[in-house]
Amino acid sequence: MISVRHTRFALRTAFFVLFLIAPPLDLFRFDLTLGHAILFGQPWGIGLDRFAAGEIGASHLAFNVLMRVLLPILAVGALIIGVAYKWGRLYCGWLCPHFSVVEMINGLMQRTLGKHSIWDRQRLPAQRPDGSLLIPRKIWWPVTAGAALGFAFLWAVAMLTYLLPPAEIYANLWHGTLTANQARFIGVATLLLFIEFTFARHLFCRFGCAVGLFQSLAWMGNKQAMVIGFDHARGRTCASCNSACDNACPMRLHPRTLKRSMFTCTQCGQCLQACEQVQQANPHGTLLQWVDGACALDKSERGLGHRPHIPKHCFRHDAKVVTPDA
């Protein structure tokens, strides 16, 4: 069975590649030189040029705005919110190209400083959940800074290709003939993204991303949505652990706490994998699992003045970590 980690890696990699190749393949971009979007190689505009030429009337233009702008935006938004309502921020944890960079830089920071971020107060334990040791070495700084700068530049170029003809941008880069505005856009965007990737990765995900915020709000509105559940009946087992699940979380959350304290959880499953590795010799299995339905009420309602009834099947002693679509 393919592990959750490998599945996530494959999906994130594929979506990151899609993010980069969508403009040059004309899958989706908005061309400022043409004044309209391109979708799957076809022009996708509202007909402003035809309206200005008197070929279509105001009602036809309004219809185009509705069908080609508003409804597609609402449909995509409804899809993302609908998925989040039932399963949480799956887009963030399983697809988002920004979160892919967050996790990669986190790993390099851990090799460099022993922490996910320079802002973390304490170092992570040298012993990983699988028992291996990771001794931080500052010799990794050039690699860490280089990765942040490289991905910042890659993102800056990719964003520009969503606005201007990709062939022109790539040719100008190759020949060193970028226009002043193109060079200015790439330079400023690279600088800002480098700062963000270096200093504020998870902070942006938690406090600066509107897409993530609306997903979290939708998820919090459903008490029975999929969530990381904790087997409180076996909580004493955690006494022998160095909080591996907390240390593994890229968003600096505490997976064993209540759902309202997990507002920005991206459902990446790293805490589950850490707990599974720590408890691999435990015949009763892991203490963390994805749960939903009535089993999720313990996470949503515990501490609100009453203790919800939790079905016995929620945490089986022989349970294995399951994937979100199980």
C-alpha positions as CSV (number, residue, x, y, z in Angstrom):
1,M,0.0,0.0,0.0
2,I,1.4,3.4,-1.0
3,S,2.0,5.5,2.1
4,V,0.3,8.8,2.7
5,R,3.7,10.5,2.5
6,H,4.4,9.2,-1.0
7,T,0.9,10.0,-2.2
8,R,1.2,13.5,-1.0
9,F,4.6,13.9,-2.5
10,A,3.4,12.7,-5.9
11,L,0.3,15.0,-5.8
12,R,2.2,18.1,-4.7
13,T,5.0,17.5,-7.2
14,A,2.4,17.0,-10.0
15,F,0.5,20.2,-9.1
16,F,3.7,22.2,-8.7
17,V,4.7,21.2,-12.2
18,L,1.2,22.0,-13.5
19,F,1.6,25.5,-11.8
20,L,4.7,26.0,-13.8
21,I,3.7,24.6,-17.2
22,A,0.1,25.9,-17.4
23,P,1.1,29.2,-19.0
24,P,3.5,27.9,-21.7
25,L,1.0,25.2,-22.6
26,D,-1.8,27.8,-22.7
27,L,-3.8,25.8,-20.2
28,F,-4.7,28.9,-18.3
29,R,-3.3,32.5,-18.2
30,F,-4.4,36.1,-18.6
31,D,-2.5,37.8,-21.4
32,L,-2.2,41.5,-20.8
33,T,-1.0,42.1,-24.4
34,L,-4.2,40.5,-25.8
35,G,-6.5,41.8,-23.1
36,H,-8.2,38.5,-22.3
37,A,-7.6,35.1,-20.7
38,I,-6.6,32.0,-22.5
39,L,-8.2,28.7,-21.4
40,F,-7.0,25.4,-22.8
41,G,-5.6,27.2,-25.8
42,Q,-8.7,29.1,-26.6
43,P,-9.5,32.8,-26.1
44,W,-11.6,33.4,-23.0
45,G,-12.8,37.0,-23.0
46,I,-15.9,39.0,-22.3
47,G,-15.9,40.9,-25.6
48,L,-14.9,44.4,-24.6
49,D,-13.3,45.0,-28.0
50,R,-16.5,44.0,-29.7
51,F,-18.6,46.1,-27.3
52,A,-16.4,49.1,-28.0
53,A,-16.8,48.5,-31.8
54,G,-20.5,48.4,-31.4
55,E,-20.8,44.8,-32.5
56,I,-22.5,43.7,-29.2
57,G,-24.8,45.5,-26.8
58,A,-24.6,46.1,-23.0
59,S,-26.8,43.1,-22.3
60,H,-24.6,40.8,-24.3
61,L,-21.5,42.1,-22.5
62,A,-23.2,41.6,-19.1
63,F,-24.1,38.1,-20.1
64,N,-20.5,37.4,-21.0
65,V,-19.3,38.8,-17.7
66,L,-21.7,36.5,-15.9
67,M,-20.9,33.3,-17.8
68,R,-17.2,33.8,-18.4
69,V,-16.1,35.6,-15.2
70,L,-18.5,35.4,-12.2
71,L,-19.9,31.9,-12.6
72,P,-16.5,30.2,-13.2
73,I,-15.1,32.0,-10.1
74,L,-18.1,31.0,-8.0
75,A,-17.8,27.4,-9.3
76,V,-14.1,27.1,-8.4
77,G,-14.8,28.8,-5.0
78,A,-17.7,26.5,-4.3
79,L,-15.6,23.4,-5.1
80,I,-12.8,24.4,-2.8
81,I,-15.1,25.4,0.0
82,G,-17.2,22.2,-0.5
83,V,-14.1,20.0,-0.2
84,A,-12.9,22.0,2.8
85,Y,-16.3,21.7,4.5
86,K,-16.1,17.9,4.5
87,W,-12.3,17.2,4.6
88,G,-10.6,20.4,5.7
89,R,-7.8,22.3,4.0
90,L,-6.9,19.4,1.6
91,Y,-5.9,21.9,-1.1
92,C,-3.3,23.4,1.2
93,G,-1.8,20.2,2.5
94,W,-2.0,18.1,-0.7
95,L,-1.8,20.4,-3.7
96,C,-0.8,24.0,-2.9
97,P,2.6,24.9,-4.6
98,H,3.3,27.4,-1.9
99,F,2.9,24.8,0.9
100,S,5.3,22.5,-1.0
101,V,8.0,25.2,-0.7
102,V,7.1,25.7,3.0
103,E,7.7,22.0,3.8
104,M,10.9,21.8,1.8
105,I,12.4,24.9,3.4
106,N,11.3,23.6,6.8
107,G,13.3,20.4,6.2
108,L,16.4,22.4,5.2
109,M,16.0,24.8,8.1
110,Q,15.9,21.7,10.4
111,R,19.2,20.5,8.9
112,T,20.7,24.0,9.3
113,L,19.3,25.2,12.7
114,G,17.6,22.2,14.2
115,K,14.3,24.2,13.9
116,H,11.6,24.6,11.3
117,S,12.1,28.4,11.3
118,I,14.5,30.9,12.7
119,W,11.6,32.3,14.8
120,D,11.1,29.0,16.7
121,R,12.3,29.4,20.3
122,Q,13.5,25.8,20.9
123,R,15.3,23.3,18.7
124,L,13.5,20.2,17.7
125,P,14.7,16.9,19.2
126,A,17.7,15.5,17.4
127,Q,16.0,12.1,17.4
128,R,13.5,11.8,14.7
129,P,10.2,9.8,15.1
130,D,11.7,6.9,13.1
131,G,14.7,6.7,15.6
132,S,17.3,8.3,13.3
133,L,19.4,11.3,14.5
134,L,19.6,14.7,12.7
135,I,22.4,16.9,13.9
136,P,22.0,20.5,12.6
137,R,25.0,21.9,10.9
138,K,25.3,25.5,9.7
139,I,27.2,24.3,6.7
140,W,23.7,23.8,5.2
141,W,23.0,27.5,5.2
142,P,24.1,28.0,1.6
143,V,21.8,25.2,0.5
144,T,18.9,26.6,2.5
145,A,19.3,30.2,1.3
146,G,19.9,29.0,-2.2
147,A,16.7,26.9,-2.2
148,A,14.7,29.9,-0.9
149,L,16.2,32.2,-3.5
150,G,15.8,29.7,-6.3
151,F,12.2,29.0,-5.6
152,A,11.5,32.7,-5.2
153,F,12.9,33.3,-8.7
154,L,11.0,30.4,-10.1
155,W,7.8,31.7,-8.6
156,A,8.4,35.2,-9.9
157,V,9.0,34.1,-13.4
158,A,6.0,31.7,-13.3
159,M,3.7,34.6,-12.1
160,L,4.9,36.8,-14.9
161,T,4.2,34.1,-17.5
162,Y,0.6,34.1,-16.3
163,L,0.4,37.8,-17.4
164,L,2.6,38.0,-20.5
165,P,3.4,35.6,-23.3
166,P,5.6,32.9,-21.8
167,A,7.6,32.4,-25.0
168,E,8.6,36.1,-24.9
169,I,9.6,35.9,-21.2
170,Y,11.6,32.7,-21.5
171,A,13.4,34.0,-24.6
172,N,14.2,37.3,-23.0
173,L,15.6,35.6,-19.9
174,W,17.7,33.3,-22.1
175,H,19.2,36.1,-24.1
176,G,19.3,38.6,-21.2
177,T,17.0,41.0,-23.0
178,L,14.3,41.5,-20.4
179,T,12.5,44.8,-20.7
180,A,12.7,47.3,-17.8
181,N,9.3,46.4,-16.5
182,Q,9.8,42.7,-16.9
183,A,13.1,42.8,-15.0
184,R,11.6,45.1,-12.4
185,F,8.7,42.6,-11.8
186,I,10.9,39.6,-11.6
187,G,13.4,41.4,-9.3
188,V,10.9,42.8,-6.9
189,A,8.8,39.6,-6.8
190,T,11.9,37.5,-6.2
191,L,13.0,39.7,-3.4
192,L,9.7,39.6,-1.6
193,L,9.2,35.9,-2.1
194,F,12.8,35.2,-0.9
195,I,12.0,37.2,2.3
196,E,8.7,35.3,2.7
197,F,10.2,31.9,2.0
198,T,13.1,32.6,4.4
199,F,11.3,34.2,7.3
200,A,7.5,33.9,7.1
201,R,6.5,30.7,5.4
202,H,4.0,29.1,7.7
203,L,3.0,32.5,9.1
204,F,1.7,33.5,5.6
205,C,-0.2,30.2,5.5
206,R,-1.8,30.9,8.9
207,F,-2.5,34.6,8.7
208,G,-2.0,35.9,5.2
209,C,-3.6,33.4,2.8
210,A,-7.3,34.2,2.0
211,V,-7.8,30.8,0.2
212,G,-6.6,29.1,3.4
213,L,-8.7,31.3,5.7
214,F,-12.0,30.5,3.8
215,Q,-11.2,26.8,3.8
216,S,-10.6,26.9,7.6
217,L,-13.9,28.8,8.2
218,A,-15.8,26.2,6.1
219,W,-14.1,23.4,8.0
220,M,-14.8,24.8,11.4
221,G,-18.5,25.1,10.4
222,N,-18.9,21.4,10.1
223,K,-18.4,19.6,13.5
224,Q,-18.3,16.2,11.7
225,A,-15.7,17.1,9.1
226,M,-12.6,15.0,8.9
227,V,-10.1,15.9,11.6
228,I,-7.0,14.5,13.3
229,G,-8.5,12.5,16.2
230,F,-6.7,11.6,19.4
231,D,-7.4,8.4,21.4
232,H,-7.7,9.9,24.8
233,A,-8.3,6.5,26.4
234,R,-4.7,5.7,25.7
235,G,-3.3,9.1,26.3
236,R,-0.8,7.9,28.9
237,T,1.1,6.2,26.1
238,C,2.3,9.7,25.1
239,A,4.4,9.9,28.2
240,S,7.2,8.0,26.5
241,C,7.2,10.3,23.5
242,N,8.9,13.6,23.0
243,S,5.8,15.2,21.4
244,A,6.8,13.9,18.0
245,C,3.4,14.9,16.5
246,D,3.8,18.5,17.7
247,N,7.3,18.7,16.3
248,A,6.3,17.3,12.9
249,C,3.5,19.9,12.3
250,P,4.6,22.5,9.7
251,M,2.0,24.9,10.9
252,R,3.2,24.7,14.6
253,L,-0.1,23.2,15.8
254,H,-0.7,20.6,18.6
255,P,-2.6,17.7,17.0
256,R,-3.8,16.3,20.3
257,T,-5.7,19.5,21.2
258,L,-9.3,20.5,20.3
259,K,-10.4,21.3,16.8
260,R,-10.8,25.0,17.6
261,S,-7.1,25.1,18.3
262,M,-6.4,23.4,15.0
263,F,-8.0,26.1,12.9
264,T,-5.2,26.2,10.3
265,C,-4.6,22.5,10.0
266,T,-3.8,21.6,6.4
267,Q,-4.5,17.8,6.8
268,C,-0.9,17.1,5.7
269,G,-0.8,14.0,8.0
270,Q,2.7,14.6,9.1
271,C,1.6,14.3,12.8
272,L,0.0,10.9,12.0
273,Q,3.1,9.6,10.3
274,A,5.2,10.8,13.3
275,C,2.9,9.0,15.8
276,E,2.8,5.9,13.7
277,Q,6.6,5.7,13.6
278,V,7.0,6.3,17.3
279,Q,4.4,3.7,18.1
280,Q,5.4,1.2,15.5
281,A,6.4,-1.4,18.1
282,N,3.2,-0.8,20.1
283,P,0.7,-3.7,19.5
284,H,-2.2,-1.3,20.0
285,G,-1.0,1.0,17.1
286,T,-1.0,4.7,16.7
287,L,-2.9,7.2,18.9
288,L,-3.7,9.6,16.1
289,Q,-6.1,8.9,13.2
290,W,-8.2,10.8,10.7
291,V,-11.8,10.6,11.9
292,D,-15.0,12.1,10.7
293,G,-18.8,11.9,11.3
294,A,-19.7,11.1,14.9
295,C,-16.1,10.2,15.7
296,A,-15.1,13.8,15.0
297,L,-17.4,15.3,17.6
298,D,-15.0,14.5,20.4
299,K,-12.5,16.9,18.7
300,S,-15.2,19.5,18.0
301,E,-17.3,19.5,21.2
302,R,-15.0,18.4,24.0
303,G,-14.6,21.1,26.6
304,L,-17.8,22.9,25.7
305,G,-19.7,21.9,28.9
306,H,-20.6,18.3,27.9
307,R,-18.8,15.3,26.6
308,P,-20.1,13.9,23.4
309,H,-20.8,10.2,22.9
310,I,-18.0,8.6,20.9
311,P,-18.7,5.4,19.1
312,K,-16.5,2.5,20.1
313,H,-15.3,1.9,16.6
314,C,-13.6,5.3,16.3
315,F,-10.3,4.1,17.8
316,R,-9.6,0.4,17.4
317,H,-6.5,-1.0,19.1
318,D,-5.4,-2.6,15.9
319,A,-6.2,0.5,13.8
320,K,-3.9,1.6,11.1
321,V,-3.4,5.1,9.8
322,V,-5.8,5.6,6.9
323,T,-5.8,8.0,4.0
324,P,-8.4,10.8,3.7
325,D,-10.3,8.9,1.0
326,A,-10.6,5.7,2.9
